[in-house]
Amino acid sequence: MGRLEGKIALITGATGGQGSAEVKLFCSEGAKVVFGDLDDAKGKLLEEEVRNSAGEATYVHHDVTSECNWQNVVSKAVELYGKIDVLVNNAGFFLDDTFEDTAEEEWDKLFAVNAKSIFFGIKSVIPIMKESGGGSIINIASMASEWGSPVTVYGASKAAVSNLTKSIAVQYGSYGIRCNSVHPGTLEGTDIGDVYLDDPEFYKRRVSQVPLNRIGNPMDIATGVLYLASDESSYVTGLELIVDGGMNVKR
């Protein structure tokens, strides 16, 4: 308990399985959290749940593809708490169409949600983190960015996240700003993962590919994000934290 005591965190894409796990865990560890998404009903329910558990969280409607929206959300967090110590770029969009079947509009949406939103987010918080003496930025990428993936365009958008993370780590480390990425494997309890895991054959095949012999869950990711948000990782930046049960080393 208390690993994030006194810290102010901003989390995007926070009403899904992974994002909501991060919000709850951060609050239980002492952080005050401003979190956003597009589903206002789910957002308000999560806000109420956290507050009923003695945590402090505030939901804001947030379209991560809008720079103006980013400015409004960041301003809200600063208005409430005066600073932002942690940014978790969790929002994401998935597409499994083949490369040849991918339309231009789908490419644009993938890169808008998965990559441009992170550009907006980092750009929005860096001046605030500079002023306060540092901070931690955590970008959620994917194992699909690590190899030639059948989800071609999705993997390409997440590879952009990985590279941007390293560049930010290099450029802003002297300001005390750390930037790391987390690369989940297949997860259950998320909108994306559950679509595939509902197929018993796929589930069995995927488990067989994981050395730890199980599918991951949102808390497996949230605890990794917690580490990178906390002062325990104060000498860690530019890291690709792979959380996939060992699937990457078995393939």
Order of alpha helices (4+ residues) and beta strands (2+ residues): beta-alpha-beta-alpha-beta-alpha-beta-alpha-alpha-beta-alpha-beta-alpha-alpha-alpha-beta-alpha
